């Protein structure tokens, strides 16, 4: 499949590097800066580079576009690509809110195009094996998840992560990982309880969330951008547990324990690249086979996850000043 890359930041660079471990072709890149697009193209051996996103979307050889801009621009960039008939893989979080997410998903459906959130963790080999273990009942009935994502990120007020107008803060950048993991394990939560601490710029520095389920299961989730954490996760079941090593949301290892604290299985990630290629493979398979959604992360679930994030934001009083204007 012929890929186009929309934006030239660090996440786009990681994605293209991992694409090069596969047979996918990156044929074009677009940026708001002609210089940035040219430098990115030279770095990765990309044939065509464009000084605008519009020009990239108009390239007739591009079949799919990877959107790698900051959060507030995901919706408009995805719509641009879809309007030009391109399949779209959108960096997470998919959009700023559920309303924008639903608009993008509905547009893709109306045009018969594939759209998917780039939640790469879902597609990593250790997560694939973890879901198999749970389906096999190796740890019994799953009762709880404890997962954190905490990093000591820059405090510079001008940094994107600390700018409310750019959707900065811990929740959308870091919290999306444990929230999506909880959805993967348990589906939609029946109750959501959240508390948060904020930075001087108005973005969230820490968010702790409890998801409750009618089954009695509980997910305890923490994200923080002002402290470095262990970044591990544990899945507890009635017949054992799975301990995922740091960094749990990236390629890593895990151990499965029985109730006697005996290790009954170990898994170690071994492959080339950072691991973003697995989401690209799944996305490309959906395009090639004509299946309009991923069974691992369907668009409807992405919208529902954004609704959960909206509820968390409402509970902690987190708003973005440009949110009403971004999706126009």
VENTASUL-V886886 format. One record per pair of residues at least 12 apart in sequence whose C-alpha atoms are under 7 Angstrom apart, sorted by the first residue. I is the first residue (numbers start at 0). J is the second residue. If there is no record, write none. Layout:
i:I j:J
i:I j:J
//
This chain:
i:0 j:23
i:0 j:24
i:0 j:62
i:0 j:283
i:1 j:23
i:1 j:24
i:1 j:25
i:1 j:26
i:1 j:60
i:1 j:61
i:1 j:62
i:1 j:63
i:2 j:24
i:2 j:25
i:2 j:26
i:2 j:27
i:2 j:61
i:2 j:62
i:2 j:63
i:2 j:64
i:3 j:25
i:3 j:26
i:3 j:27
i:3 j:28
i:3 j:55
i:3 j:61
i:3 j:63
i:3 j:64
i:3 j:65
i:4 j:27
i:4 j:28
i:4 j:29
i:4 j:64
i:4 j:65
i:4 j:66
i:5 j:28
i:5 j:29
i:5 j:30
i:5 j:52
i:5 j:64
i:5 j:65
i:5 j:66
i:5 j:67
i:6 j:29
i:6 j:30
i:6 j:66
i:6 j:67
i:6 j:68
i:7 j:30
i:7 j:35
i:7 j:36
i:7 j:39
i:10 j:67
i:11 j:67
i:14 j:275
i:17 j:272
i:17 j:273
i:17 j:274
i:17 j:275
i:17 j:276
i:18 j:276
i:20 j:272
i:25 j:45
i:26 j:45
i:26 j:46
i:26 j:47
i:26 j:61
i:27 j:45
i:27 j:46
i:27 j:47
i:27 j:48
i:27 j:55
i:28 j:40
i:28 j:47
i:28 j:48
i:28 j:49
i:28 j:55
i:29 j:48
i:29 j:49
i:29 j:50
i:29 j:51
i:29 j:52
i:29 j:55
i:30 j:49
i:30 j:50
i:30 j:51
i:30 j:52
i:31 j:50
i:31 j:51
i:31 j:52
i:32 j:50
i:33 j:49
i:33 j:50
i:36 j:48
i:36 j:49
i:36 j:50
i:56 j:79
i:56 j:80
i:56 j:83
i:57 j:83
i:62 j:85
i:62 j:86
i:63 j:85
i:63 j:86
i:63 j:87
i:64 j:80
i:64 j:85
i:64 j:86
i:64 j:87
i:64 j:88
i:65 j:87
i:65 j:88
i:65 j:89
i:66 j:88
i:66 j:89
i:66 j:90
i:67 j:89
i:67 j:90
i:69 j:165
i:70 j:92
i:70 j:94
i:70 j:95
i:70 j:165
i:70 j:166
i:71 j:94
i:71 j:95
i:71 j:165
i:71 j:166
i:71 j:325
i:72 j:325
i:73 j:89
i:73 j:93
i:73 j:94
i:74 j:94
i:74 j:99
i:74 j:103
i:74 j:326
i:75 j:326
i:77 j:89
i:77 j:103
i:78 j:103
i:81 j:107
i:86 j:112
i:86 j:113
i:86 j:114
i:87 j:113
i:87 j:114
i:87 j:115
i:88 j:114
i:88 j:115
i:88 j:116
i:88 j:117
i:89 j:115
i:89 j:116
i:89 j:117
i:90 j:116
i:90 j:117
i:91 j:116
i:91 j:117
i:91 j:118
i:92 j:171
i:92 j:175
i:93 j:116
i:96 j:305
i:96 j:306
i:96 j:309
i:97 j:302
i:97 j:305
i:97 j:306
i:97 j:309
i:99 j:326
i:100 j:302
i:101 j:302
i:104 j:298
i:112 j:291
i:113 j:286
i:113 j:291
i:113 j:292
i:115 j:298
i:116 j:301
i:117 j:278
i:119 j:275
i:119 j:278
i:120 j:248
i:120 j:249
i:121 j:295
i:122 j:277
i:122 j:278
i:123 j:250
i:123 j:274
i:123 j:277
i:124 j:268
i:125 j:250
i:125 j:252
i:125 j:266
i:125 j:268
i:138 j:236
i:138 j:237
i:138 j:238
i:138 j:239
i:138 j:240
i:138 j:257
i:139 j:236
i:139 j:237
i:139 j:238
i:139 j:239
i:140 j:236
i:140 j:237
i:141 j:235
i:141 j:236
i:141 j:237
i:142 j:216
i:142 j:217
i:142 j:235
i:142 j:236
i:142 j:237
i:143 j:216
i:143 j:217
i:143 j:218
i:143 j:234
i:143 j:235
i:144 j:217
i:144 j:218
i:144 j:219
i:144 j:233
i:144 j:234
i:144 j:235
i:145 j:218
i:145 j:219
i:145 j:220
i:145 j:232
i:145 j:233
i:145 j:234
i:146 j:177
i:146 j:219
i:146 j:220
i:146 j:221
i:146 j:231
i:146 j:232
i:146 j:233
i:147 j:177
i:147 j:220
i:147 j:221
i:147 j:222
i:147 j:230
i:147 j:231
i:147 j:232
i:148 j:173
i:148 j:174
i:148 j:221
i:148 j:222
i:148 j:223
i:148 j:228
i:148 j:230
i:149 j:222
i:149 j:223
i:149 j:224
i:149 j:226
i:149 j:227
i:149 j:228
i:149 j:230
i:150 j:223
i:150 j:224
i:150 j:225
i:150 j:226
i:150 j:227
i:150 j:228
i:151 j:224
i:151 j:225
i:151 j:226
i:151 j:227
i:152 j:224
i:152 j:225
i:156 j:200
i:161 j:200
i:161 j:202
i:162 j:200
i:162 j:202
i:163 j:201
i:163 j:202
i:163 j:319
i:163 j:320
i:164 j:319
i:164 j:320
i:164 j:321
i:166 j:319
i:167 j:202
i:168 j:202
i:168 j:203
i:168 j:204
i:169 j:203
i:169 j:204
i:169 j:205
i:169 j:222
i:169 j:223
i:169 j:224
i:170 j:203
i:170 j:206
i:170 j:222
i:173 j:222
i:174 j:221
i:174 j:222
i:176 j:248
i:177 j:220
i:179 j:304
i:181 j:218
i:188 j:210
i:188 j:211
i:188 j:212
i:189 j:211
i:189 j:212
i:189 j:213
i:190 j:210
i:190 j:211
i:190 j:212
i:191 j:208
i:191 j:209
i:191 j:210
i:191 j:211
i:192 j:208
i:192 j:209
i:192 j:210
i:193 j:206
i:193 j:207
i:193 j:208
i:193 j:209
i:193 j:311
i:193 j:314
i:193 j:315
i:194 j:206
i:194 j:207
i:194 j:208
i:194 j:315
i:195 j:207
i:195 j:315
i:204 j:223
i:204 j:224
i:204 j:225
i:205 j:222
i:205 j:223
i:205 j:224
i:206 j:221
i:206 j:222
i:206 j:223
i:207 j:220
i:207 j:221
i:207 j:222
i:208 j:220
i:208 j:221
i:229 j:245
i:230 j:245
i:230 j:246
i:230 j:247
i:231 j:243
i:231 j:244
i:231 j:245
i:231 j:246
i:231 j:247
i:232 j:247
i:238 j:257
i:238 j:258
i:239 j:256
i:239 j:257
i:239 j:258
i:240 j:255
i:240 j:256
i:240 j:257
i:241 j:253
i:241 j:254
i:241 j:255
i:241 j:256
i:242 j:254
i:242 j:255
i:250 j:268
i:250 j:274
i:251 j:267
i:251 j:268
i:252 j:266
i:252 j:267
i:252 j:268
i:253 j:265
i:253 j:266
i:253 j:267
i:254 j:266
//
